Amino acid sequence: LLVLLFGACAGSGSDSDDAATTTELELNRSAMGSIAGVGEVDWYHYRVVEANSILRVNCAGKDMRPEVDLLVTVYEEDQDGNKIRLYADHAMEDSQLPADIEIYLYIDRPKDIYIAVRDLADDEASTKPYYLSIDFESPAEGNESFAQAIPMEVDDSNTCQTDDIGAIGDLDCFQF
């Protein structure tokens, strides 16, 4: 009886594995949600097929003095179906400004991404909405791969090759 009791109380490591409660995300489209009950977790899914890219996750609210301090956590799924936390960030506690959380995540290979949105301390709730969206950051300079690397001249003139990192995810490659 004691073994059955422990088995029934054991968790799988994530807050919700029920696929029916997971919302599918689309690029450049906002999903609206709210943390309407204390301890509620909203789950989102996206199948990332773009490898070697930077995924931007944005979670924002519109209300001044929000009642819920949003926590956004990004997970990937391993071969056994377990969710592995990749990154998390939260809105400032007891902020006077609307939530605006941006997470930038390097995607090395196609994978399933799960995003959980909840109250930071799981002790507050509100029916006021938040908006979740995903997009990719794309470098635009043309020297972001080894094949496009800019040649550098090595000489005694004491000049340096210069460039800048113009955006998150910008990568500059040089060769000599």
N, C-alpha and C positions, 0 to 999 in steps of 0.2 A: 504494500500500500504506500509506503514511504517513497519507493522508487517511482511509482506512478505519479505521486504528488510532485516530486522534483522534475520529472519529465514534462508534466503539464505546465509547470511554471517556467521552464527554460525557454529563453528567447533565441531567435536566429541571428541576433546582432543588428538588425535594422528595425525601424519603427513600423514599417508596413511592407509586407511582401505581396499584398493583394493587387494584382494587375488591374482589376476593375476600378480601382481608385487612382490609377496613374493616368495623368493627362499627357497626350502626345503633343510635343512642341513642333513648330514649324519655324524655319528661318525667317527673320524679319517680320514676325507676327507676334503681337503681345497676347499673352494669356492672362486673364484676370482671375484673381483668387482672393480669399480672405481667411484669416484665422478666426473663425466664428466661435470656436469653443476652446476653453483652456486645455492645453496639451495637444491640440490638433496639429497634424503635419500634412501638408499638401505635397504630393509627389508628382514629378514631371519626368518625361522620358524623351530622349532624342537619340537616334542612331546616327552617329558621326561617320561619314564615309570619306571625308576629306583629310588625308594624312598630311603630316608636316605643316600644320596650320595652327593659328591661334584662335581659339573659341572665346568669344566675349559673352558673358552672362550678365544681364542687367535686371535688377529687381528694384522697382521704384514705387513710391507711394505719392499721393498728391495732398495729403492732409498735414497741416501744421500741427505740431504737438501730437504725433501719432500715439495711439494707445498701446500698440504692439511694437516692440523692438524686434524687427525682422532679423532672422538668422537664415542665411542661404548656404547650403552644403551641396557640393558636387561630388558624386560617386561614379565609379565605373564598376562594371560587373565582371567578375572573374569567370573562369571556365566552370566552376561549380555553382554559379548563380548567386554568389555572395557579393554584397555591395562593399567596395573598398573606398574609403573617403580619400578624395584627391585634394580638396581645398574647401575652406569655409570662410565666410566673412559675415559680419553683422552690422546693422545700423547702430549709430551711437546711442547708448542707453539714455533714456529720458530726454531725447533730443527735442528741440523746438522746431526743427526743420523736417520736411518730408524725407522719408528714406530714399537713398540713392546708392545702391550697392552695385559695384562693377567688379566682376571677377574675370581675369584673363587666364586661360588655361591652354598650355601647349598640348596639341593632339598629335601623338607620334604614329598612330595607326588607327584604322577604323575600329570603333568600339561603341558599345551602348553606354550612354551617359544618363545618369539619374540625378535629378535636382530635388532636394527637399527644402521647403520653406516652412518655417515655424516661428514661434515666439522665442526669443533668446533664452528666457528662464522658464518657459512653459507655464507661466503663471498669469498671463493676461490674454484677452481675446477682444476682437472687434469685428464688426461686420463691414467696416470700411475697406475698400479693395486695395490690393497691391497689383502691380503689373510686372510680369516676367517675360523677358525676350532673350533670344540668342541670335548671334550673328558671327561672322568671321572677320577678323582683321586681315587686310591684305597689303603686303608691301608693294609700293608703286615705283621704286627707283630703278629697278632693272638689274641690280647687282646682288640679288638675294640668294644666289646659288653658286656653287663652285664653277659651273659651266659659264656663268655670267660674271665671274670675278674680274675686277678692274686690275689691269697690269700696273705694277709699281716699278719705278726706276730706282735702282740702287746706285748712287754715285756720291761724289764728295761735295755736292753743292749744299748739303745740310738742309734740304727742303723735305717737308713731310707731306705725305698723302693725307688729305682731309676729307671727311664726310660727316654726316650727322645721323643720329637716330631720330627720325622724324615722327615716328608713331610707335605705339606699343606693338611689339612683334617685328619691327623693322630689323633686318639682318643685312649687314654690309660685308661682302667678301672681296678680298684682294689677293693677288698672286705676284710672286717675284721669282 
